[in-house]
Amino acid sequence: MMGIQAATARFFYDFCLDDHMPKDHQLRGIDRHLDLDGIRAALKPFYSSTGRPSIDPELMIRMLLVGYCQGIRSERRLCEEVHLNLAYRWFCRLGLDGKVPDHSTFSKNRHGRFRESDIWRQLFESIVERCMAEGLVGAEGFAVDASLIAADANKQRSVPSSDWNPAEIKDDACRAAREYLETLDDAAFGAASPVTPKFIARSDPAAQWTGAHKGHAFFAYATNYLIDTDHGVIVDVEATRAIRQAEVGAAQTMLERTEERFGLKPDYLVADTAYGSADNLAWLVKRKQITPHIPVFDKSARTDGTFSRSDFTFDPEADRYTCPAGKELVQFRRAYTVPRAGIATDGMRRYRASKKDCDVCELKAKCCPNDVARKIPRHIEEDCRDVARALAGTPEFEEASRRRKKVEMLFAHLKRILRLGRLRLRGPSGAKDEFLLAATAQNLRRLARLRPAGFAMAA
C-alpha cells in the first residue's frame, strides 16, 4: 500500500543544531581554526560606549566568510542563504531562531568602522599566523604573481583620458572617485606609471583600462599573491592597478611586510618574466639576498639575423665587451680630466666599437650593417641579471617553476570556485576589501582540508 506522509502537529521539539551538522562539513573544519577574539578587541574602540547594542561584529564577519568561502557574491542572497541553511546558521552561532541582520548593515559597517580599523588585514594576518602554527608555512621558497579582476565599471559610461580632469571631482562625487584622488601619489595606483590609460571610468577612476588578455579591453584591478610554495598558503595579498610596474612594486611591498610582520624571508623567490627587470632583480639579490628563480626580462635578442648582445663577451674586470671578431667595445677611448660615470639617464652604460675596426671587419654585415660602428647597451644592474640567467635551466630552477603553478591554481580557484571574476565593490578600498576577504577564505579552506579534526603533527 502506498504510504502518505502525515505532518503531525507538535508543540515542543528537541532539536540540536550541532547534531545535524556533518562532522566532515567544510564549515566545521573552518570553525576549528577561526578565532575572532582578537578581532573583537580591535573593533571595540570604534564602537560607542552608549546607546543601543549594535549588531554583533563577529556575526557579520562570520556571515561574510560564509559568503566568500561558498562563492555567494550578493549580500542580499547571503542573508537569505544564512536564514535558510542550517550549516550556515551553525557557523554563524544563530541557532534556529536567531535573527539574520539586514543586508544594509554590511555596507554601513564596511564604509565605517571596518575600514577605519583595517580589520580585514588583521583577520587575514591572524589566519596566516594560524597556518604557521599548524606547520603549513615555512620560508624555503615563495612565489609571487598577479591576476586581473574585472572592475565594476562600464565602458559605455567612461570618458577618453583627454577629456578627464581630476580637478573637476567635487566633494559630492561618488566614494570611488574621492578615493581615486587620495591614491594619486600611491605607488600601487596613481604613482605606479605616468602613462594615462586610454579611458577613465567615472564611477571608478582608479580602475585600469587594459587589454592584457588579448581580447576585448576592460576596466580591472590586479590582485597580487605572495604564497608559500610548500602548501600554497597565501602569506600576503595586495591590490594594485593592472599594470606591470605596480605589480612588481607590490611584490616588494609584500616581501618586506611579510618579513616585518611574521619574520619570514624566503631563501628563493619564483615568478614569471614580468618580475625579471634589472631593478627588481637587483633589489632581490643585493638588498634582500633572495635567490631569484625568475626568467630575465630581456629584449636584447635580435630577430633580423644580426648578432645579439649575447654573442658578445663581457669582461667585468676590464669593463669591456669583445665582439665575435675579437675587437674591443669600450665606453671611453680617451681619458677625461673629470672622470665620467658613463651612466645614462635610463640606467644604461653604452659600449662602442671603433669605426676603424668596423669598417674593415668581414662580419660587419652580420653585426651593424646600418651603423658605422656597433654599440652595446648594458644596464648598471646587469650583474644581477647574470645571476638570474645562471640559475635558469638548473634543476632548482625547474623545481621552483613547477611549484610556481600553485599560485596560478589559486587564481583559478578564486575565479571559478569563489566566483570572484568581477568585483562587486568599487574604488581601491573596495578592491582591497574583496581581495583580503577572498584570500582569507582560501587560506581557511586550505586549513580545513590539510588540518582536519584529529590531525596530529609529526614530532
N, C-alpha and C positions, 0 to 999 in steps of 0.2 A: 504494500500500500504506500502511495506517495505521501511523504511527510510534509507537514506545514509548520514553519517556524512561528511560534506564538510568543509575542512580546508581552511578558508578564510585568505588571507594574510593581515596582519595589520602592519602598520609602527610604531605605538605607542600603548603601553599598560599601563593601570592604574592598577598597581598591588601592593598591600600592603602585605608584608610577615606576619605581625602580625595578619592580618585579617584571614589568612589561618592556623594559629596556634591554635589548640583546647584549650579552656580555662582550661580544666582539664588535659592537657598533662603533663606527669611527669617532662619533662624538664622545663616547665613553672613554676612548683612548686619549682624545684631545683633552678632556676634562682632567685626566690624571696629571697632565703636565702643565696645566694652566693655573697660575697663582696670581690673583689680582689684588692682593692685599697692598702691595707697594703702589699699584696704580691708584687705589682709593686714597692713599695718603698723599700722593702727588696732586690729586684733584681737589683735595679738601680746601686749600687756600682760595680756590676760585669759586667757592660757594659762600653765600651769605650765612651769617650765624643766626639770623632771624627770619621770620616768615614761615610759610607752609613748607613741609618737606617736599623735596623735588623727586623726580623720577630717579630711581637708583642708578648711578652711572655704571655699576657693574652689570646691571640688566641690559643697558644699551650696548655696552661693549660686547657682551656675550651674544646678543642678537646680531650685531654687525659681523662678528666672527662666524656665526652660523651662515649668514648671507654670503660671505666671501669663501668660506670652505665648501659650500654647496652650490656655488655658482648662481645665487639668486641676486640679480643685478638691481631689481627695483625694491626700494624700501617699502612701498605700499604692499607689494606682493610678499615681502619678507614678513610684515606684520600679519598678513593673512596666514602664511605658512606656519609661523610660530603659534598662532592661535589654534590651528587645527592639528599640528603634528605633535604627537606625544613625545617623540625623541627630542624635538626642539624645546618643548616645554620643560623636559627633564634637564636639559643642558642649561637652560636659562633660569632654573630654580623657580619656575612659575607654578608648579603643581598643576592640579586640574582646574582650579578656579581662579588662578592669578590673572590679573588684567594686563593685556598687552598694550604698551603705550602707543599713542598715535604716531604716524609716520613723520609728522611735522616736528616732533620732539628731536629727531636726529639732526635736522637742518639747523635748528636753533642752537643746539649744543655744539655742532660741528664748527659753525662760524664764530662761536664764542669761546667757551672755556676749553674745549678740546684742542683748538689750535693755539690758544694762548698758553696752555700748559705743555704743548708739544707732546701730548700723551701718546700719540701713535708711535713716535720714535722711541719713547720709553717702553711701550709694550713690545715693540719689535726687539729691542735690545734685551729685554728680560727673557724672551723666548730663545734668543741666541745664547744667553748665559745658561739656560736650561739645557740646550743642545750640548754645550761644552761640558756641563756637569754629567751628562749621560754618555760622554765619550764619543760624540759624533763630530766634533770639530778638533782638528789638530792645526799644525802650522807648517806642514811639509810643502804644500802647494795650494795656491789659489788660482782661480780662473775668473776672468772679467769679460763682460760683453754687454751690448746694449740691444734693445729691440724697440721698434716703433709701435706706439699705440695711438690709434686714431683719436683725435680730439673731438669734443662735442661742438663742432663749428661747421658751418655750411659755406661751401664755395660761392653759392649764389648770393650770399649776403656779405661777401668780402669786398675789399677795395684794392686796386693796384697800389703798390707801395709808393708810387709817385704822388698819389692823392691822399696819402696818410700823413697826418700831422699830430704827433702825440700831444702837442701843447693844447689841442682842442678838447682833450679829455677833461671833463668837468667833475666836480665833486659828486654830482648826482649820477655819474656814469655807473655802469654795472661793476660788480665787485671784481670780476676778472680783469677789466680794463684798468682799474685802480692798482691792482696787483702788478700789472704789466709795467706801470711807471715805477713801482718800487723795486723791480728786478732789472732795470736797465743797466745798472752797474754790477749786477751779479755775474760772476764768471760762468755760471751754469746756464745763464739765459741771455740777457741783453749784451753783456760784455764778451760773450764767447766768440763772436765774429763781428767785424764791422760791416759785413755784407748784409744788405737788407733783402728779406725774402721778396719774391715776385708779387705775392698777395698777402694782405693782412686781414684777419678775421676781426670784425668789430666786436663780436661777442666774446672773443678770447684772443686778444692781440699777441699774447706770448706764444701761442701755438705756431709751430713752424710749418710753412708750406713746403712740402717735399715730394720729390718723385723718386725716392730711393728704391722703391720696389719695382722700378722699371715698368710700371703700369700707369694708371691714372694717378696724378698727383693728388695729395690730400693734406689736410692740417693734422699735425701729430705732435706728440711729446715722445721722449725717449726714456724708457725705464732701464737703469743700469744696475746689473747684478754683480756682486763680488761673492763668489762661492768657494767653499772648501771642496777640493777635488776628491776627497775620500768618500764622503757620503752625500755630497751635493747639497749641503746646508747653505742657505743664503746668509752670509755674515754681514753684508751691508747692501743697501739699496739707495739709489739716488735718482731724482727726476731732473731732466735737463731738456734743453732744446734738441731737436732731432738733427744735429749736425755733428760731424766727426770731432771738431775742436772741443765742443762741450763734453762729449763722451769721454775723450782722453783726459780732460781735466777732472771729470767725475771719478775716473779710475784712481787718480792720485789722491783726490779727496777721501775716497772710501778706504784706501790703504792706510792713510795717515789716521783717519778716525778709528779704524779697527785696531791699530796699534795703540792709540791713546786710550780707547775705551776698554778693550779687552786684553791688551798686552800681547796681541798676536801679530807677528810679522812672518810672512811665508818665506821659505827658502827659495821658491821659484814662483813666477807668475806666468800663466799661459793665456794667450789672447790671439786674435786674428791680426791681419796685416794693418788694419786701421790704427792699431796701437804701436806700430813699428816705426814711428817717426824718430828722427835722431834725438830731438829734445826729450821725448818720453823715455827712450832707451837710456839716455844719459842720466835722467832722474832716477831710474831704477838701478842702474849699475853703480853710479858714482855716489849718489846721495843715500839710497836705501840699501845698497848691497844685496839686491834681489836678482837672482838669475833670470834673465828674460827668455823664455821659450816662446818667442814671438817672431813671425816672419818679418823681415825688414821691409819697410815701405820705401821702395826704391824705384825711380823712373829713369835710371841712367842707361838701361839697356836700349840699344838701338835696333830698329827693325828694317833699316834700309840697306843692310849688308855691310856697313862700315863698322870699324872697331868700336866696341863699347868701353866704358871705363874699366870693366873687369878684365879687359885684355891688357891693361897697363899695370905694371908692378910698382907698388909704393914702398919706399924705404923711409920708415919713420925717423931713423937716426939722422939720415942726411936730409930729410924733409924734401923729397923729390920723387917724381914718377919716372919710370923708364918705359919707353914705348916698345912695341914689338920689333922695331928695327934697332933697338939698343941705344937710342938717343934719350937725353935727359929733358924733363919738363920741370921747370923751377918757377918760383914766384917772382924772384927778382934776379936780374943778371948784372946788377951793379950795386955797390954799397952806397947807402944814403947817409948823409950827415946825421939826420934824425931818424933813427930806426923806425920802420913802419910795421904795424901789426899785420897787415896783409889780409885783414878780415873785412869783408864787405858787409853792408847793412843787412843782407839776407843770411848772415852767418856762414858764408862760404869763403874758402880760400881758393884762388884760381891759379893753376899751374900752367905755364905756357912753354911750348917748344920754340926753338929758334927757327926763324923764317929761312935762314940759310940751310938748315938741316932738312926742313920740309920740302924746299924747292927741288932738291936733288934726290929725294927719297923715292925709291921704287914703290913703296907702299902708300904713297900719298892718295891715290885713287880710292883705296880702301880705308883711309884714315880721315882725311879732311879735304875732300875734293872741292868743296865750295869755300874754303877758308885758306888764308895764306899760311896759317900755322895752326896746329892742334892746341886746344885748351881743355883742361880737365878741371872741373869744379870739385871741391872736397869740403864737406861740412866740418866745422870745428869739432863736432862730436862724432866724427866718423869712426873713431876707435871703438866707441860703444856699439855702433852698427856692426863693426867687425866682430865684436864679441857675440852678438846675436847670430851673425852669419856662420860663425864657427860652430855654434850649437845646433844649427839646422841640419837635419838628417841623422843626428846621433840617436841611439836607442832611447835615451832620456827624453829627447825632443819628441820622438814618435809616441812614447807613452803619455807624455803630457798633452799632446794634441788629441790623443784618444780620450783622455779624461775631460778635455775641454767640451766635449759633446754634451756633458751633463748640464751645462748652462743653457745650451740650445734646447735640451729636453725640458728644462724648467720654463722656458719661454713658450714652448708648445703647450705645456700643461696649463700655463697661465691663460692662454688664449682659447684653448679648446675645452678644457675641463672647468676652469674657473670662469670662463666666458668673458674675460677682460680683453676683448678685441677692440673695444671703443670705450673711452672714458665717459662717465656719467656726470662728473663734476668738472667745473671749468676753472681756469687760472692755474698758475704754478702751485698754489696751495692745494687746490683740488687734486692735481696730478700727484703731488707728494702724499696726500692722504690715501688715495687709492692704491698707489704703488706700495706704501708701507703696510697697509692692511692686507693686500694680496700676498706680499712676501711673508708676512706673519702667518697667514693661513697656510701657505705652502710649507713653512717650517713646522707648524703644528701637525699637519697631516703626515709629514715625514717622521716626526717624533712618535706619533701614534702607531705608525707602521713598523718602525725599526725598534721601538722600545715599548712593546705591548706589556700588559699586566703579567707579572710573573717572570719577566726577563731578568736574568742575573748577569751582571757584568763579570767578565773573567778577571781573576786577581792579577 
